[in-house]
Amino acid sequence: MDNHRAAPRHRVLKAGSIEFNGGVIDCTIRNISDTGAAIEVASPLGIPDTFWLQISGDQTPRHCHVAWRSDKRIGVAFD
């Protein structure tokens, strides 16, 4: 199977939060690589195109932008 990703992804199941304009939305990180992640949310409504992603266990949040959206998943690229 061809994989055109910039970096290999790793399946994970980590808690996280999407942080923007003083708001916070809980999410679950489903897979991650050096260049981005796929996150799962209860509802993608109201989530902006750029935000900070805080991953449980990481000290520093990562600034990212949305690469794609589906029903309850969002693919992000790290800036």
C-alpha positions in Angstrom: 0.0 0.0 0.0 1.4 3.4 -1.0 1.8 5.9 1.8 2.4 9.5 0.7 2.7 10.9 4.2 5.6 13.1 5.1 6.2 11.2 8.3 5.1 7.7 9.5 2.0 7.8 11.8 1.6 5.9 15.0 -1.7 4.8 16.5 -2.4 6.2 19.9 -5.3 6.7 22.3 -4.4 9.8 24.2 -6.6 12.5 25.8 -6.2 16.0 24.5 -7.7 19.4 24.3 -8.3 21.9 21.5 -7.6 25.5 22.8 -8.6 28.7 21.0 -9.8 32.2 21.9 -10.1 31.2 25.6 -12.2 28.1 24.8 -11.3 24.5 25.3 -12.8 21.4 23.7 -11.8 17.9 24.8 -10.6 15.5 22.2 -9.0 12.1 21.7 -5.8 11.8 19.7 -6.2 8.6 17.5 -2.9 8.7 15.6 0.1 11.0 15.5 3.3 11.7 13.5 6.0 14.3 13.6 4.0 16.4 11.2 0.4 16.0 12.3 -2.4 14.0 14.0 -5.9 12.7 13.6 -8.1 13.7 16.5 -11.6 12.7 17.4 -14.2 15.1 18.8 -17.8 14.9 19.9 -18.7 17.5 17.3 -16.5 19.4 14.9 -18.9 22.4 14.9 -17.2 25.6 16.1 -13.7 24.3 15.9 -11.6 26.9 14.0 -9.1 26.2 11.2 -6.2 26.9 13.5 -5.8 26.2 17.2 -3.5 24.9 19.9 -3.5 21.1 20.5 -2.6 20.1 24.1 -1.8 16.4 24.2 -1.9 14.6 27.6 1.6 14.0 28.8 3.1 16.7 26.7 4.3 19.9 28.4 4.0 22.2 25.4 0.9 22.6 23.3 1.3 22.4 19.5 0.0 25.0 17.1 -1.8 23.3 14.2 -4.1 23.9 11.3 -6.9 21.7 10.0 -5.9 19.6 6.9 -9.3 17.7 6.6 -12.5 17.1 8.5 -15.0 14.3 8.6 -18.0 13.5 10.8 -16.2 13.3 14.1 -12.5 13.4 13.1 -10.2 16.2 12.2 -6.8 15.8 10.6 -4.3 18.5 11.6 -0.9 19.5 10.5 1.5 20.9 13.0 2.8 24.4 12.2 
